[in-house]
Amino acid sequence: MVKLLKIVKVSFFFYAFFMDRTIKVIGEKEEKARKLLLPIEKEVREKAYSNYDVSTPLYNGIFFVHMKNKRKLGSFIFQERIIILSEELLDYPFSTLTNVFIHECGHAVDFFLNGCTTGHSSFFREICLTLGIDPGFEKARVKKDLLNKEKAKSKVEKLLRMTESSFENEAMIALNKARELIEKERLNSSNDAKEEKIYYVDAYNALRIPTYITYIAHIVSDNTATFFIKDCKRDYNSLTFYGTVEQCENVLYLFDYLTQILDDEVKRQRKNGVRITKDSFMVGAYQALKKRSESSNNTAIVKSIKEETKEKALRIVFKNTHLSSSKRRIHIDPNSYKRGSNFASTLDLNKNKQKKLK
């Protein structure tokens, strides 16, 4: 089944200003960790109820995510009441993952009791101990270990570049040092290479997704070689993109870029007295960009990568799920369509040439 986040119902206004846009991972290690966490979750819930009278769920979901800040191991996001855990923890002993999870549950209990998170106070530490965290556990030690691993990875990359040296002796010394460092820090393994996993991110959440936003999603998907779906959750809908970490990062950047310049251009034209509909404008822009991309030299490569990404997502995430496709009919305003097409003809989607977003 698809792992969906169940969130308490909130207003459209809330979603417009806050979204959980962390890049999450689904894979073999993640699935195994979830199964191992089930009895721990049950124990924590029972202790939270018996000691603090917490009868409602502490959180609405647990996700393993790609952390940009490698020193960050986890977080309780109180706005959505979810717990996110660094995917780096999947390579640590399960006891480490358990302690970090209980630590974040401590923040959830703290939020339930006080209506806010009070940081790492003595009361918070008492909550963690009550929930079952190991008395001697320190997140700082794990963070330091992660930092050392990052430094080691950087050093290995530098040594591997040196193996391309024209001086044979220097190249051999660099290769041997790289091997020693990889072995010492356990930076990679054969299991990592074989693991089936895929990353995903919600680029847009709303009670109702406008037609023009869906067309933006298609443009983003075509230009990042990602696979996306409209995920109809219980209380809201989302546009979820699947791919690698780099692809998901590009999705967020390009999605925001296109949304902003579209809004700016429509506002500008309306200010100048032009009657324009955003949906028709976006359809015109989409068709123009699609025509341009089809004439590009790398179209076949992008399509191939996109197909591989789609196949991977279907295999890992949607193996027991039926996905349906639908088309929404909209009335096209010819003037708006033409203006959107003209606007897209000069639009450069090269990230290096795009203006910086404020």
C-alpha positions in Angstrom: 0.0 0.0 0.0 1.1 3.6 -0.6 2.5 5.2 2.6 0.3 8.3 3.0 0.4 10.9 5.7 -2.8 11.4 7.6 -3.1 15.0 8.7 -5.7 16.7 10.8 -8.0 18.9 8.7 -6.8 22.5 8.3 -7.7 25.5 6.2 -6.5 26.2 2.6 -4.9 29.3 4.0 -2.7 27.2 6.2 -1.6 25.0 3.4 -0.8 28.1 1.2 1.7 29.2 3.8 3.1 26.0 5.2 4.0 22.7 3.6 6.2 19.9 4.6 8.5 19.8 1.6 11.2 17.6 2.9 12.6 15.0 0.5 11.6 11.6 1.9 12.8 8.1 1.0 11.0 4.8 0.5 13.2 1.7 0.3 14.2 -1.7 1.7 16.1 -0.3 4.7 13.3 2.2 5.4 10.7 -0.6 5.3 12.7 -2.8 7.6 13.2 0.0 10.1 9.5 0.7 10.2 8.7 -2.9 11.1 11.3 -2.8 13.8 9.9 0.4 15.2 6.3 -0.9 15.6 6.8 -2.4 19.1 8.8 0.6 20.2 5.9 2.9 19.0 3.4 0.8 21.0 5.5 1.1 24.2 6.0 4.8 23.8 2.2 5.3 23.3 1.4 3.3 26.4 4.0 5.2 28.5 2.7 8.6 27.2 -0.8 7.6 28.2 0.0 6.1 31.6 2.4 8.9 32.7 1.0 12.0 31.0 -2.5 11.1 30.1 -1.9 11.5 26.4 -4.8 9.7 24.8 -4.7 11.2 21.3 -2.0 10.1 18.8 1.4 11.8 19.4 2.0 12.2 15.7 0.4 11.6 12.4 3.3 9.9 10.6 7.0 9.0 10.7 9.2 9.7 7.6 12.8 9.0 6.8 14.1 12.0 4.9 17.2 13.4 3.2 18.6 16.0 5.6 20.6 18.9 4.0 22.1 19.5 7.4 23.9 16.3 8.1 24.1 17.1 11.8 20.4 17.0 12.1 19.1 13.6 13.0 15.4 14.2 13.4 12.7 16.6 14.2 9.1 16.9 15.4 7.2 19.2 13.0 4.4 20.4 15.3 2.5 22.2 12.5 1.7 18.9 10.9 2.5 16.7 13.9 4.9 14.4 12.1 8.2 13.0 13.0 11.0 13.1 10.4 14.2 11.0 10.9 17.4 11.3 8.9 17.9 8.5 6.4 21.5 8.4 7.7 20.1 6.6 10.8 19.2 3.6 8.6 22.9 2.8 8.5 23.4 3.0 12.3 22.6 0.3 14.9 18.9 0.1 15.6 19.4 1.2 19.2 20.6 4.6 17.8 17.5 5.0 15.6 15.3 4.0 18.6 16.8 6.6 20.9 16.5 9.4 18.3 12.9 8.4 17.7 12.1 8.5 21.4 13.8 11.9 21.6 11.4 13.2 19.0 8.5 11.6 20.7 9.6 13.5 23.8 9.1 16.8 21.8 5.6 15.5 20.8 4.6 14.9 24.4 6.0 18.3 25.4 3.9 19.9 22.7 0.8 18.1 23.8 1.3 19.2 27.4 2.3 22.8 26.9 0.9 23.7 23.5 4.4 24.4 22.2 7.9 22.8 22.3 10.0 24.0 25.2 13.4 22.9 23.9 15.7 20.6 25.7 14.7 21.6 29.2 15.1 19.4 32.3 11.4 18.6 32.0 11.9 17.5 28.4 14.8 15.3 29.4 12.6 13.8 32.1 9.9 13.0 29.5 12.5 11.2 27.3 13.7 9.0 30.2 10.1 8.2 31.1 9.4 7.2 27.5 12.3 4.8 27.5 15.4 6.6 26.1 18.7 5.1 27.1 20.0 7.2 30.1 23.5 7.6 28.5 22.3 8.4 25.0 23.6 11.7 23.5 22.5 12.9 20.1 25.7 15.0 20.0 27.9 11.9 19.7 25.9 10.6 16.7 26.0 14.1 15.1 29.8 14.2 15.6 30.1 10.8 14.0 28.0 11.9 11.0 30.2 15.0 10.6 33.4 12.9 10.7 31.8 10.7 8.0 31.1 13.7 5.8 34.7 14.9 6.2 35.9 11.4 5.3 33.7 11.3 2.2 35.1 14.6 1.1 38.6 13.4 1.6 37.9 10.2 -0.3 36.5 12.1 -3.2 39.7 14.3 -3.3 41.9 11.2 -3.1 40.0 9.5 -5.9 40.5 12.6 -8.1 44.2 12.2 -7.4 44.2 8.7 -8.8 43.8 10.2 -12.2 47.3 11.8 -11.8 49.8 11.1 -14.6 52.3 10.2 -11.9 51.8 6.5 -11.3 53.3 6.4 -7.8 51.2 9.4 -6.6 48.0 7.8 -8.1 48.7 4.4 -6.3 49.3 6.1 -3.0 46.1 8.1 -3.3 44.1 4.9 -4.2 45.5 3.0 -1.2 44.7 5.9 1.2 41.1 6.1 -0.2 40.6 2.4 0.3 41.9 2.6 3.9 39.6 5.5 4.7 36.5 3.8 3.1 37.2 0.6 5.1 37.9 2.6 8.4 34.8 4.8 8.2 32.6 2.1 6.5 31.6 4.6 3.9 30.0 2.2 1.5 29.0 -1.4 1.2 27.7 -3.9 -1.4 24.3 -3.8 0.3 24.0 0.0 -0.3 24.6 -0.5 -4.0 21.9 -3.2 -4.3 19.2 -1.4 -2.1 16.0 -0.5 -3.9 15.0 3.0 -2.9 13.4 6.1 -4.3 13.0 9.7 -3.0 9.8 11.8 -3.2 8.6 15.3 -2.3 5.3 17.1 -2.2 5.7 20.2 -4.3 2.1 21.5 -3.8 -0.6 20.8 -1.2 -4.1 22.2 -1.3 -7.8 21.3 -0.7 -8.2 21.7 -4.5 -5.4 21.9 -7.0 -6.0 24.5 -9.7 -5.7 23.4 -13.4 -2.8 25.8 -14.1 -0.8 24.3 -11.2 -1.2 20.8 -12.8 0.2 22.1 -16.1 3.1 23.6 -14.2 3.7 20.1 -12.7 3.8 18.6 -16.2 6.4 21.1 -17.3 8.5 20.4 -14.2 8.2 16.7 -14.6 9.2 16.9 -18.3 12.3 19.0 -17.4 13.5 17.1 -14.4 12.7 13.6 -15.7 10.6 12.8 -12.6 7.4 10.9 -12.2 4.6 12.7 -10.5 1.0 11.9 -9.3 -1.9 13.8 -7.9 -2.2 12.2 -4.5 -5.8 12.5 -3.2 -5.4 12.2 0.6 -8.2 12.3 3.1 -8.3 16.0 3.8 -6.3 17.5 0.9 -4.6 16.8 -2.4 -0.9 17.0 -3.2 1.4 16.9 -6.3 4.1 14.3 -5.4 7.2 13.9 -7.4 9.5 10.8 -7.4 13.1 10.5 -8.4 16.6 10.9 -7.0 17.6 13.5 -4.3 19.0 15.8 -7.1 15.8 15.4 -9.2 13.6 16.3 -6.2 15.7 19.3 -5.4 15.4 20.5 -9.0 11.6 19.9 -8.8 11.2 22.3 -5.8 13.4 25.0 -7.4 11.7 24.8 -10.8 8.2 24.5 -9.5 8.6 27.6 -7.3 10.3 29.5 -10.2 7.6 28.8 -12.7 4.8 29.5 -10.2 6.3 32.8 -9.3 7.0 34.1 -12.8 3.6 33.0 -14.0 1.9 34.9 -11.2 4.0 37.9 -11.8 3.3 37.9 -15.5 -0.4 37.5 -15.2 -0.6 40.3 -12.6 1.5 42.5 -14.8 -0.8 42.0 -17.8 -3.9 42.4 -15.7 -2.5 45.6 -14.3 -2.1 46.8 -17.9 -5.8 46.2 -18.5 -5.5 42.8 -20.3 -8.4 40.4 -19.5 -6.6 37.1 -18.9 -7.4 33.7 -17.4 -4.6 32.0 -15.7 -5.6 28.4 -16.8 -5.7 29.3 -20.5 -2.5 31.3 -20.2 -0.7 28.3 -18.6 -2.1 25.8 -21.2 -0.6 28.1 -23.9 2.7 28.2 -22.1 2.8 24.5 -21.6 2.1 23.7 -25.2 4.9 26.1 -26.3 7.4 24.7 -23.9 6.5 21.1 -24.9 7.0 21.9 -28.5 10.4 23.4 -27.7 11.5 20.5 -25.6 10.5 18.0 -28.4 13.0 19.7 -30.7 15.8 19.5 -28.2 18.8 17.3 -28.7 18.5 15.6 -25.3 14.8 14.8 -25.5 15.3 11.1 -26.0 17.7 11.0 -23.0 15.3 12.8 -20.7 12.3 10.6 -21.8 14.4 7.5 -21.1 15.4 8.7 -17.6 11.7 9.7 -16.9 10.5 6.3 -17.9 13.1 4.6 -15.7 12.0 6.8 -12.8 8.3 6.0 -13.4 9.0 2.2 -13.6 11.0 2.4 -10.3 8.3 4.3 -8.5 5.6 1.8 -9.7 7.8 -1.1 -8.5 8.8 0.3 -5.1 5.9 2.5 -4.1 2.8 1.5 -6.0 3.2 -2.2 -6.4 -0.1 -2.9 -4.7 -1.9 0.2 -5.8 -4.1 1.0 -8.8 -3.3 4.4 -10.4 -5.8 6.0 -12.6 -5.4 8.9 -15.1 -7.9 11.6 -15.8 -8.2 14.7 -18.0 -9.9 17.9 -16.9 -11.7 19.8 -19.7 -11.3 23.5 -19.5 -12.7 26.3 -21.7 -9.7 27.9 -23.5 -9.7 31.6 -23.9 -7.8 32.2 -27.2 -6.3 35.5 -26.2 -5.0 34.2 -22.9 -3.7 31.0 -24.6 -1.8 33.1 -27.2 -0.3 35.4 -24.6 0.9 32.3 -22.6 2.4 30.8 -25.7 4.3 34.1 -26.5 5.5 34.4 -22.9 6.9 30.8 -22.9 8.7 31.3 -26.2 11.3 33.5 -24.4 11.3 31.6 -21.1 14.6 30.0 -20.2 14.4 26.9 -18.0 18.2 26.6 -17.6 18.7 26.9 -13.9 21.9 28.9 -14.2 20.1 31.6 -16.2 17.0 31.9 -14.1 16.6 35.0 -11.9 17.0 34.5 -8.2 13.8 34.1 -6.3 13.2 36.5 -3.4 
